[in-house]
Amino acid sequence: MSTTDTDDGTVLLNERTGRYWQLNNTGAHVLRRLLGGQEPAGIAADLASRYGIDPEQAERDVTGVIERLRGSQLVIS
């Protein structure tokens, strides 16, 4: 996977399939934290604090990003 930051988030390239994916700023934040080794619960807590959203909503959002990344075969685990 190759990544390039943009003004609106991050563009990912699945080098195996040649398909591109775009993440908004929040999705890019989640991806960077995952690649840095942070656990999903910690990422969700950070988002809830940073944006003043409900922690349960933040957890659902992080889970959603992870599921989409897995579904598009951009991450394996």
VEXDO-110088 format. One record per atom (N, C-alpha, C): residue in three letters; chain; atom name; x negated, z, y negated. Coordinates in steps of 0.02 Angstrom, whole numbers, plus 50000, padded with zeros to 5 digits. Layout:
<atom aa="ALA" ch="A" at="CA" x="X" z="Z" y="Y"/>
...
This chain:
<atom aa="MET" ch="A" at="N" x="49958" z="50000" y="50058"/>
<atom aa="MET" ch="A" at="CA" x="50000" z="50000" y="50000"/>
<atom aa="MET" ch="A" at="C" x="49956" z="50000" y="49938"/>
<atom aa="SER" ch="A" at="N" x="49972" z="49957" y="49891"/>
<atom aa="SER" ch="A" at="CA" x="49939" z="49955" y="49826"/>
<atom aa="SER" ch="A" at="C" x="49988" z="49978" y="49773"/>
<atom aa="THR" ch="A" at="N" x="49965" z="50012" y="49722"/>
<atom aa="THR" ch="A" at="CA" x="50008" z="50035" y="49668"/>
<atom aa="THR" ch="A" at="C" x="49980" z="50013" y="49601"/>
<atom aa="THR" ch="A" at="N" x="50025" z="50001" y="49554"/>
<atom aa="THR" ch="A" at="CA" x="50007" z="49986" y="49485"/>
<atom aa="THR" ch="A" at="C" x="50056" z="50022" y="49440"/>
<atom aa="ASP" ch="A" at="N" x="50031" z="50062" y="49393"/>
<atom aa="ASP" ch="A" at="CA" x="50074" z="50096" y="49346"/>
<atom aa="ASP" ch="A" at="C" x="50097" z="50047" y="49293"/>
<atom aa="THR" ch="A" at="N" x="50160" z="50056" y="49271"/>
<atom aa="THR" ch="A" at="CA" x="50189" z="50016" y="49217"/>
<atom aa="THR" ch="A" at="C" x="50217" z="50064" y="49165"/>
<atom aa="ASP" ch="A" at="N" x="50243" z="50037" y="49110"/>
<atom aa="ASP" ch="A" at="CA" x="50273" z="50079" y="49059"/>
<atom aa="ASP" ch="A" at="C" x="50335" z="50115" y="49086"/>
<atom aa="ASP" ch="A" at="N" x="50368" z="50086" y="49136"/>
<atom aa="ASP" ch="A" at="CA" x="50430" z="50114" y="49162"/>
<atom aa="ASP" ch="A" at="C" x="50423" z="50148" y="49229"/>
<atom aa="GLY" ch="A" at="N" x="50363" z="50156" y="49255"/>
<atom aa="GLY" ch="A" at="CA" x="50354" z="50188" y="49320"/>
<atom aa="GLY" ch="A" at="C" x="50295" z="50160" y="49357"/>
<atom aa="THR" ch="A" at="N" x="50307" z="50138" y="49418"/>
<atom aa="THR" ch="A" at="CA" x="50254" z="50112" y="49461"/>
<atom aa="THR" ch="A" at="C" x="50281" z="50055" y="49504"/>
<atom aa="VAL" ch="A" at="N" x="50239" z="50004" y="49515"/>
<atom aa="VAL" ch="A" at="CA" x="50256" z="49950" y="49560"/>
<atom aa="VAL" ch="A" at="C" x="50212" z="49958" y="49622"/>
<atom aa="LEU" ch="A" at="N" x="50244" z="49953" y="49680"/>
<atom aa="LEU" ch="A" at="CA" x="50209" z="49960" y="49744"/>
<atom aa="LEU" ch="A" at="C" x="50209" z="49893" y="49780"/>
<atom aa="LEU" ch="A" at="N" x="50155" z="49879" y="49814"/>
<atom aa="LEU" ch="A" at="CA" x="50151" z="49820" y="49856"/>
<atom aa="LEU" ch="A" at="C" x="50139" z="49842" y="49927"/>
<atom aa="ASN" ch="A" at="N" x="50185" z="49823" y="49971"/>
<atom aa="ASN" ch="A" at="CA" x="50174" z="49834" y="50043"/>
<atom aa="ASN" ch="A" at="C" x="50130" z="49777" y="50066"/>
<atom aa="GLU" ch="A" at="N" x="50067" z="49791" y="50077"/>
<atom aa="GLU" ch="A" at="CA" x="50019" z="49739" y="50093"/>
<atom aa="GLU" ch="A" at="C" x="50031" z="49707" y="50161"/>
<atom aa="ARG" ch="A" at="N" x="50067" z="49741" y="50205"/>
<atom aa="ARG" ch="A" at="CA" x="50083" z="49712" y="50271"/>
<atom aa="ARG" ch="A" at="C" x="50137" z="49659" y="50266"/>
<atom aa="THR" ch="A" at="N" x="50187" z="49672" y="50222"/>
<atom aa="THR" ch="A" at="CA" x="50244" z="49626" y="50217"/>
<atom aa="THR" ch="A" at="C" x="50242" z="49581" y="50156"/>
<atom aa="GLY" ch="A" at="N" x="50202" z="49600" y="50106"/>
<atom aa="GLY" ch="A" at="CA" x="50200" z="49563" y="50044"/>
<atom aa="GLY" ch="A" at="C" x="50258" z="49578" y="49997"/>
<atom aa="ARG" ch="A" at="N" x="50298" z="49628" y="50014"/>
<atom aa="ARG" ch="A" at="CA" x="50356" z="49645" y="49972"/>
<atom aa="ARG" ch="A" at="C" x="50335" z="49695" y="49918"/>
<atom aa="TYR" ch="A" at="N" x="50366" z="49686" y="49859"/>
<atom aa="TYR" ch="A" at="CA" x="50355" z="49731" y="49803"/>
<atom aa="TYR" ch="A" at="C" x="50413" z="49779" y="49795"/>
<atom aa="TRP" ch="A" at="N" x="50398" z="49839" y="49771"/>
<atom aa="TRP" ch="A" at="CA" x="50448" z="49889" y="49756"/>
<atom aa="TRP" ch="A" at="C" x="50433" z="49920" y="49689"/>
<atom aa="GLN" ch="A" at="N" x="50484" z="49937" y="49651"/>
<atom aa="GLN" ch="A" at="CA" x="50474" z="49968" y="49587"/>
<atom aa="GLN" ch="A" at="C" x="50505" z="50038" y="49587"/>
<atom aa="LEU" ch="A" at="N" x="50467" z="50086" y="49564"/>
<atom aa="LEU" ch="A" at="CA" x="50491" z="50154" y="49557"/>
<atom aa="LEU" ch="A" at="C" x="50496" z="50171" y="49482"/>
<atom aa="ASN" ch="A" at="N" x="50550" z="50205" y="49463"/>
<atom aa="ASN" ch="A" at="CA" x="50554" z="50228" y="49394"/>
<atom aa="ASN" ch="A" at="C" x="50504" z="50285" y="49383"/>
<atom aa="ASN" ch="A" at="N" x="50502" z="50312" y="49324"/>
<atom aa="ASN" ch="A" at="CA" x="50453" z="50365" y="49309"/>
<atom aa="ASN" ch="A" at="C" x="50460" z="50425" y="49355"/>
<atom aa="THR" ch="A" at="N" x="50521" z="50445" y="49369"/>
<atom aa="THR" ch="A" at="CA" x="50531" z="50503" y="49413"/>
<atom aa="THR" ch="A" at="C" x="50509" z="50487" y="49484"/>
<atom aa="GLY" ch="A" at="N" x="50527" z="50429" y="49510"/>
<atom aa="GLY" ch="A" at="CA" x="50504" z="50409" y="49576"/>
<atom aa="GLY" ch="A" at="C" x="50428" z="50404" y="49580"/>
<atom aa="ALA" ch="A" at="N" x="50397" z="50379" y="49527"/>
<atom aa="ALA" ch="A" at="CA" x="50324" z="50375" y="49524"/>
<atom aa="ALA" ch="A" at="C" x="50293" z="50444" y="49524"/>
<atom aa="HIS" ch="A" at="N" x="50324" z="50491" y="49488"/>
<atom aa="HIS" ch="A" at="CA" x="50300" z="50560" y="49487"/>
<atom aa="HIS" ch="A" at="C" x="50301" z="50589" y="49558"/>
<atom aa="VAL" ch="A" at="N" x="50357" z="50578" y="49593"/>
<atom aa="VAL" ch="A" at="CA" x="50364" z="50603" y="49662"/>
<atom aa="VAL" ch="A" at="C" x="50309" z="50572" y="49706"/>
<atom aa="LEU" ch="A" at="N" x="50300" z="50506" y="49701"/>
<atom aa="LEU" ch="A" at="CA" x="50250" z="50473" y="49742"/>
<atom aa="LEU" ch="A" at="C" x="50179" z="50499" y="49729"/>
<atom aa="ARG" ch="A" at="N" x="50162" z="50507" y="49665"/>
<atom aa="ARG" ch="A" at="CA" x="50095" z="50532" y="49649"/>
<atom aa="ARG" ch="A" at="C" x="50083" z="50601" y="49678"/>
<atom aa="ARG" ch="A" at="N" x="50134" z="50644" y="49674"/>
<atom aa="ARG" ch="A" at="CA" x="50128" z="50712" y="49701"/>
<atom aa="ARG" ch="A" at="C" x="50121" z="50711" y="49778"/>
<atom aa="LEU" ch="A" at="N" x="50160" z="50667" y="49810"/>
<atom aa="LEU" ch="A" at="CA" x="50155" z="50661" y="49882"/>
<atom aa="LEU" ch="A" at="C" x="50085" z="50637" y="49902"/>
<atom aa="LEU" ch="A" at="N" x="50060" z="50587" y="49868"/>
<atom aa="LEU" ch="A" at="CA" x="49994" z="50561" y="49883"/>
<atom aa="LEU" ch="A" at="C" x="49940" z="50612" y="49870"/>
<atom aa="GLY" ch="A" at="N" x="49954" z="50659" y="49823"/>
<atom aa="GLY" ch="A" at="CA" x="49907" z="50713" y="49808"/>
<atom aa="GLY" ch="A" at="C" x="49912" z="50771" y="49856"/>
<atom aa="GLY" ch="A" at="N" x="49958" z="50766" y="49905"/>
<atom aa="GLY" ch="A" at="CA" x="49963" z="50818" y="49956"/>
<atom aa="GLY" ch="A" at="C" x="50014" z="50872" y="49942"/>
<atom aa="GLN" ch="A" at="N" x="50052" z="50866" y="49889"/>
<atom aa="GLN" ch="A" at="CA" x="50101" z="50917" y="49873"/>
<atom aa="GLN" ch="A" at="C" x="50162" z="50911" y="49919"/>
<atom aa="GLU" ch="A" at="N" x="50190" z="50967" y="49937"/>
<atom aa="GLU" ch="A" at="CA" x="50250" z="50969" y="49980"/>
<atom aa="GLU" ch="A" at="C" x="50312" z="50950" y="49940"/>
<atom aa="PRO" ch="A" at="N" x="50361" z="50920" y="49973"/>
<atom aa="PRO" ch="A" at="CA" x="50423" z="50901" y="49939"/>
<atom aa="PRO" ch="A" at="C" x="50457" z="50959" y="49901"/>
<atom aa="ALA" ch="A" at="N" x="50457" z="51019" y="49930"/>
<atom aa="ALA" ch="A" at="CA" x="50490" z="51076" y="49896"/>
<atom aa="ALA" ch="A" at="C" x="50455" z="51092" y="49830"/>
<atom aa="GLY" ch="A" at="N" x="50390" z="51087" y="49829"/>
<atom aa="GLY" ch="A" at="CA" x="50352" z="51100" y="49767"/>
<atom aa="GLY" ch="A" at="C" x="50366" z="51046" y="49715"/>
<atom aa="ILE" ch="A" at="N" x="50372" z="50984" y="49738"/>
<atom aa="ILE" ch="A" at="CA" x="50387" z="50929" y="49692"/>
<atom aa="ILE" ch="A" at="C" x="50456" z="50939" y="49662"/>
<atom aa="ALA" ch="A" at="N" x="50504" z="50958" y="49703"/>
<atom aa="ALA" ch="A" at="CA" x="50572" z="50970" y="49679"/>
<atom aa="ALA" ch="A" at="C" x="50574" z="51027" y="49629"/>
<atom aa="ALA" ch="A" at="N" x="50537" z="51081" y="49643"/>
<atom aa="ALA" ch="A" at="CA" x="50535" z="51137" y="49596"/>
<atom aa="ALA" ch="A" at="C" x="50505" z="51115" y="49529"/>
<atom aa="ASP" ch="A" at="N" x="50454" z="51074" y="49531"/>
<atom aa="ASP" ch="A" at="CA" x="50423" z="51048" y="49470"/>
<atom aa="ASP" ch="A" at="C" x="50473" z="51006" y="49430"/>
<atom aa="LEU" ch="A" at="N" x="50510" z="50961" y="49465"/>
<atom aa="LEU" ch="A" at="CA" x="50559" z="50919" y="49431"/>
<atom aa="LEU" ch="A" at="C" x="50615" z="50961" y="49400"/>
<atom aa="ALA" ch="A" at="N" x="50639" z="51011" y="49437"/>
<atom aa="ALA" ch="A" at="CA" x="50692" z="51054" y="49412"/>
<atom aa="ALA" ch="A" at="C" x="50670" z="51090" y="49348"/>
<atom aa="SER" ch="A" at="N" x="50610" z="51115" y="49349"/>
<atom aa="SER" ch="A" at="CA" x="50583" z="51150" y="49291"/>
<atom aa="SER" ch="A" at="C" x="50571" z="51103" y="49232"/>
<atom aa="ARG" ch="A" at="N" x="50541" z="51047" y="49247"/>
<atom aa="ARG" ch="A" at="CA" x="50521" z="50998" y="49195"/>
<atom aa="ARG" ch="A" at="C" x="50582" z="50968" y="49159"/>
<atom aa="TYR" ch="A" at="N" x="50635" z="50952" y="49198"/>
<atom aa="TYR" ch="A" at="CA" x="50692" z="50917" y="49170"/>
<atom aa="TYR" ch="A" at="C" x="50754" z="50960" y="49162"/>
<atom aa="GLY" ch="A" at="N" x="50749" z="51025" y="49180"/>
<atom aa="GLY" ch="A" at="CA" x="50805" z="51070" y="49173"/>
<atom aa="GLY" ch="A" at="C" x="50865" z="51051" y="49216"/>
<atom aa="ILE" ch="A" at="N" x="50851" z="51028" y="49277"/>
<atom aa="ILE" ch="A" at="CA" x="50906" z="51009" y="49322"/>
<atom aa="ILE" ch="A" at="C" x="50912" z="51061" y="49377"/>
<atom aa="ASP" ch="A" at="N" x="50969" z="51059" y="49411"/>
<atom aa="ASP" ch="A" at="CA" x="50982" z="51105" y="49465"/>
<atom aa="ASP" ch="A" at="C" x="50930" z="51095" y="49521"/>
<atom aa="PRO" ch="A" at="N" x="50900" z="51150" y="49545"/>
<atom aa="PRO" ch="A" at="CA" x="50849" z="51143" y="49598"/>
<atom aa="PRO" ch="A" at="C" x="50874" z="51106" y="49660"/>
<atom aa="GLU" ch="A" at="N" x="50938" z="51117" y="49679"/>
<atom aa="GLU" ch="A" at="CA" x="50964" z="51082" y="49737"/>
<atom aa="GLU" ch="A" at="C" x="50970" z="51007" y="49725"/>
<atom aa="GLN" ch="A" at="N" x="50988" z="50988" y="49664"/>
<atom aa="GLN" ch="A" at="CA" x="50990" z="50917" y="49647"/>
<atom aa="GLN" ch="A" at="C" x="50920" z="50887" y="49649"/>
<atom aa="ALA" ch="A" at="N" x="50871" z="50924" y="49624"/>
<atom aa="ALA" ch="A" at="CA" x="50802" z="50900" y="49625"/>
<atom aa="ALA" ch="A" at="C" x="50779" z="50890" y="49697"/>
<atom aa="GLU" ch="A" at="N" x="50797" z="50936" y="49741"/>
<atom aa="GLU" ch="A" at="CA" x="50778" z="50928" y="49812"/>
<atom aa="GLU" ch="A" at="C" x="50810" z="50865" y="49842"/>
<atom aa="ARG" ch="A" at="N" x="50874" z="50854" y="49826"/>
<atom aa="ARG" ch="A" at="CA" x="50908" z="50793" y="49851"/>
<atom aa="ARG" ch="A" at="C" x="50874" z="50730" y="49824"/>
<atom aa="ASP" ch="A" at="N" x="50855" z="50732" y="49760"/>
<atom aa="ASP" ch="A" at="CA" x="50823" z="50675" y="49730"/>
<atom aa="ASP" ch="A" at="C" x="50755" z="50660" y="49763"/>
<atom aa="VAL" ch="A" at="N" x="50716" z="50711" y="49774"/>
<atom aa="VAL" ch="A" at="CA" x="50650" z="50702" y="49806"/>
<atom aa="VAL" ch="A" at="C" x="50660" z="50676" y="49877"/>
<atom aa="THR" ch="A" at="N" x="50707" z="50705" y="49913"/>
<atom aa="THR" ch="A" at="CA" x="50721" z="50682" y="49981"/>
<atom aa="THR" ch="A" at="C" x="50742" z="50609" y="49980"/>
<atom aa="GLY" ch="A" at="N" x="50783" z="50590" y="49932"/>
<atom aa="GLY" ch="A" at="CA" x="50805" z="50520" y="49926"/>
<atom aa="GLY" ch="A" at="C" x="50748" z="50472" y="49915"/>
<atom aa="VAL" ch="A" at="N" x="50701" z="50491" y="49872"/>
<atom aa="VAL" ch="A" at="CA" x="50642" z="50449" y="49860"/>
<atom aa="VAL" ch="A" at="C" x="50602" z="50441" y="49924"/>
<atom aa="ILE" ch="A" at="N" x="50591" z="50497" y="49958"/>
<atom aa="ILE" ch="A" at="CA" x="50552" z="50495" y="50020"/>
<atom aa="ILE" ch="A" at="C" x="50586" z="50451" y="50073"/>
<atom aa="GLU" ch="A" at="N" x="50652" z="50458" y="50079"/>
<atom aa="GLU" ch="A" at="CA" x="50689" z="50417" y="50128"/>
<atom aa="GLU" ch="A" at="C" x="50684" z="50343" y="50112"/>
<atom aa="ARG" ch="A" at="N" x="50688" z="50326" y="50047"/>
<atom aa="ARG" ch="A" at="CA" x="50682" z="50255" y="50028"/>
<atom aa="ARG" ch="A" at="C" x="50612" z="50229" y="50042"/>
<atom aa="LEU" ch="A" at="N" x="50561" z="50270" y="50028"/>
<atom aa="LEU" ch="A" at="CA" x="50493" z="50249" y="50043"/>
<atom aa="LEU" ch="A" at="C" x="50483" z="50238" y="50118"/>
<atom aa="ARG" ch="A" at="N" x="50510" z="50283" y="50158"/>
<atom aa="ARG" ch="A" at="CA" x="50506" z="50274" y="50231"/>
<atom aa="ARG" ch="A" at="C" x="50544" z="50213" y="50254"/>
<atom aa="GLY" ch="A" at="N" x="50605" z="50205" y="50227"/>
<atom aa="GLY" ch="A" at="CA" x="50647" z="50148" y="50247"/>
<atom aa="GLY" ch="A" at="C" x="50616" z="50081" y="50231"/>
<atom aa="SER" ch="A" at="N" x="50576" z="50079" y="50178"/>
<atom aa="SER" ch="A" at="CA" x="50543" z="50016" y="50160"/>
<atom aa="SER" ch="A" at="C" x="50473" z="50012" y="50189"/>
<atom aa="GLN" ch="A" at="N" x="50458" z="50060" y="50234"/>
<atom aa="GLN" ch="A" at="CA" x="50394" z="50064" y="50270"/>
<atom aa="GLN" ch="A" at="C" x="50334" z="50069" y="50223"/>
<atom aa="LEU" ch="A" at="N" x="50344" z="50102" y="50166"/>
<atom aa="LEU" ch="A" at="CA" x="50289" z="50114" y="50120"/>
<atom aa="LEU" ch="A" at="C" x="50252" z="50179" y="50136"/>
<atom aa="VAL" ch="A" at="N" x="50286" z="50225" y="50170"/>
<atom aa="VAL" ch="A" at="CA" x="50254" z="50284" y="50197"/>
<atom aa="VAL" ch="A" at="C" x="50277" z="50292" y="50268"/>
<atom aa="ILE" ch="A" at="N" x="50235" z="50322" y="50309"/>
<atom aa="ILE" ch="A" at="CA" x="50250" z="50329" y="50380"/>
<atom aa="ILE" ch="A" at="C" x="50280" z="50397" y="50395"/>
<atom aa="SER" ch="A" at="N" x="50249" z="50450" y="50370"/>
<atom aa="SER" ch="A" at="CA" x="50274" z="50518" y="50388"/>
<atom aa="SER" ch="A" at="C" x="50311" z="50549" y="50332"/>
